[in-house]
């Protein structure tokens, strides 16, 4: 009888365990620990940065255009800064370009100029004569050829020809009476002066400067006349050119 009683108590304990389960669970079977946090992310911030790239810059470096064709006169004369300004943008000038401008201090308006005397059966000269305020030729930095003569005469403030570093060909070259001219380094690319090479009466220009240019030539010149510059070890030219 005792055994039966013990068996009965054991069955009751097992039944209770099946009904109530673990100690951490709610008897109702509902998890009393449910997360009732109803917070939601109410951050409605949006990126209101409406900046856009409004840079409308365009490549305006190519401001050069075609040629200037003066017609039957074949000459373009520059005697004032306004005349010079009228040549801005031209790459070529048919005929001759004569610059005799007492008040011009530079030739920056000619920055596009590549050739003088092109497309003209008679050719054309470039004459830079009697410009007392002109200190350099930097505005001619694009110039590569002159069909006929290139004359640089009586420019008392001109100290160098550095602006001519791209010039490779001229029909003839004449440089005289430029009292402040000290060197011809700007002619370092010049390889052709077919008809003449005349360098004289430049008071402080050493004769050896002329020799250095002559050494570069692959064509011409037929006439060489270098005298009355600053005497040095190259005087006379071309006899004493190294």
ZAMARGU-4260 file (C-alpha; in steps of 0.2 Angstrom, whole numbers, plus 5000, padded with zeros to 4 digits):
<rodrens>
0) 5000/5000/5000 | 5015/5012/5004 | 5022/5008/4987 | 5005/5012/4979 | 5005/5029/4988
5) 5022/5034/4983 | 5019/5030/4965 | 5003/5041/4966 | 5013/5055/4973 | 5027/5054/4959
10) 5014/5054/4946 | 5006/5070/4953 | 5024/5079/4953 | 5027/5074/4935 | 5010/5081/4930
15) 5013/5097/4938 | 5030/5099/4929 | 5021/5096/4912 | 5008/5109/4916 | 5019/5123/4923
20) 5035/5120/4912 | 5051/5130/4916 | 5052/5143/4929 | 5056/5157/4918 | 5040/5156/4907
25) 5023/5163/4911 | 5010/5150/4915 | 4999/5158/4902 | 5011/5154/4889 | 5013/5172/4884
30) 5030/5180/4886 | 5028/5193/4898 | 5044/5201/4893 | 5038/5206/4876 | 5047/5222/4870
35) 5034/5235/4870 | 5045/5249/4865 | 5036/5257/4851 | 5049/5270/4847 | 5052/5272/4829
40) 5065/5282/4820 | 5056/5299/4816 | 5072/5307/4809 | 5065/5314/4793 | 5081/5324/4789
45) 5084/5324/4771 | 5099/5330/4761 | 5094/5347/4756 | 5111/5352/4749 | 5105/5357/4732
50) 5122/5363/4727 | 5126/5359/4709 | 5142/5362/4699 | 5137/5378/4690 | 5155/5380/4683
55) 5151/5385/4666 | 5169/5388/4661 | 5174/5383/4644 | 5190/5381/4636 | 5193/5398/4628
60) 5212/5395/4625 | 5209/5394/4606 | 5205/5412/4603 | 5215/5413/4587 | 5207/5413/4570
65) 5212/5414/4551 | 5222/5426/4541 | 5221/5445/4537 | 5221/5449/4519 | 5224/5468/4516
70) 5220/5467/4497 | 5230/5476/4484 | 5239/5487/4496 | 5248/5471/4503 | 5253/5481/4519
75) 5247/5482/4536 | 5253/5498/4545 | 5253/5499/4564 | 5257/5516/4571 | 5246/5517/4587
80) 5241/5505/4600 | 5223/5504/4592 | 5231/5498/4576 | 5239/5484/4586 | 5223/5480/4595
85) 5215/5477/4578 | 5226/5463/4574 | 5222/5452/4590 | 5218/5434/4585 | 5225/5434/4568
90) 5236/5419/4564 | 5242/5424/4547 | 5245/5441/4538 | 5246/5441/4519 | 5258/5455/4513
95) 5269/5465/4524 | 5267/5470/4542 | 5275/5487/4547 | 5276/5492/4565 | 5281/5510/4568
100) 5272/5514/4585 | 5281/5527/4596 | 5269/5523/4611 | 5268/5504/4610 | 5277/5496/4624
105) 5274/5478/4619 | 5267/5467/4605 | 5256/5456/4616 | 5241/5458/4604 | 5251/5448/4591
110) 5251/5432/4602 | 5242/5422/4589 | 5253/5427/4574 | 5261/5412/4565 | 5267/5419/4548
115) 5269/5435/4539 | 5268/5435/4519 | 5259/5419/4517 | 5247/5416/4503 | 5254/5430/4493
120) 5264/5429/4477 | 5274/5444/4481 | 5277/5438/4499 | 5278/5450/4514 | 5290/5458/4526
125) 5289/5461/4545 | 5297/5478/4549 | 5299/5483/4567 | 5306/5500/4565 | 5307/5516/4576
130) 5298/5510/4592 | 5306/5520/4606 | 5295/5512/4620 | 5296/5494/4614 | 5307/5484/4627
135) 5304/5466/4621 | 5296/5456/4607 | 5288/5443/4618 | 5271/5446/4609 | 5278/5436/4594
140) 5280/5420/4604 | 5270/5410/4591 | 5279/5417/4575 | 5287/5403/4565 | 5290/5411/4547
145) 5292/5427/4537 | 5291/5425/4519 | 5303/5440/4514 | 5313/5451/4525 | 5313/5453/4544
150) 5319/5470/4550 | 5322/5476/4567 | 5328/5494/4566 | 5331/5508/4578 | 5322/5502/4594
155) 5331/5511/4607 | 5324/5502/4622 | 5324/5484/4615 | 5336/5473/4625 | 5333/5456/4618
160) 5324/5446/4605 | 5318/5432/4617 | 5300/5433/4611 | 5306/5425/4594 | 5311/5408/4601
165) 5299/5399/4588 | 5305/5408/4573 | 5313/5396/4561 | 5313/5404/4544 | 5315/5421/4536
170) 5319/5427/4519 | 5332/5439/4525 | 5337/5446/4542 | 5342/5464/4546 | 5345/5470/4563
175) 5353/5487/4565 | 5354/5503/4577 | 5346/5495/4592 | 5357/5504/4605 | 5351/5493/4620
180) 5352/5476/4612 | 5363/5464/4621 | 5361/5447/4613 | 5352/5437/4600 | 5347/5422/4611
185) 5329/5423/4605 | 5335/5417/4587 | 5340/5400/4594 | 5327/5391/4582 | 5331/5401/4567
190) 5339/5389/4553 | 5335/5399/4537 | 5339/5416/4531 | 5340/5413/4512 | 5345/5430/4505
195) 5354/5440/4518 | 5361/5442/4536 | 5364/5460/4540 | 5369/5464/4558 | 5377/5481/4561
200) 5377/5497/4572 | 5371/5489/4588 | 5382/5497/4600 | 5383/5484/4614 | 5379/5468/4604
205) 5394/5457/4603 | 5399/5451/4586 | 5400/5433/4593 | 5381/5434/4595 | 5380/5435/4576
210) 5392/5420/4574 | 5381/5409/4585 | 5366/5412/4574 | 5376/5409/4558 | 5381/5392/4565
215) 5363/5387/4566 | 5359/5390/4548 | 5355/5375/4536 | 5350/5386/4522 | 5358/5403/4517
220) 5362/5416/4519 | 5369/5422/4502 | 5375/5439/4509 | 5383/5441/4526 | 5386/5459/4533
225) 5391/5461/4551 | 5400/5476/4557 | 5401/5490/4569 | 5393/5481/4584 | 5403/5478/4600
230) 5420/5471/4595 | 5425/5455/4603 | 5435/5439/4598 | 5423/5435/4584 | 5427/5452/4575
235) 5427/5452/4560 | 5412/5441/4556 | 5412/5429/4548 | 5431/5427/4547 | 5433/5425/4565
240) 5418/5415/4569 | 5423/5399/4579
</rodrens>
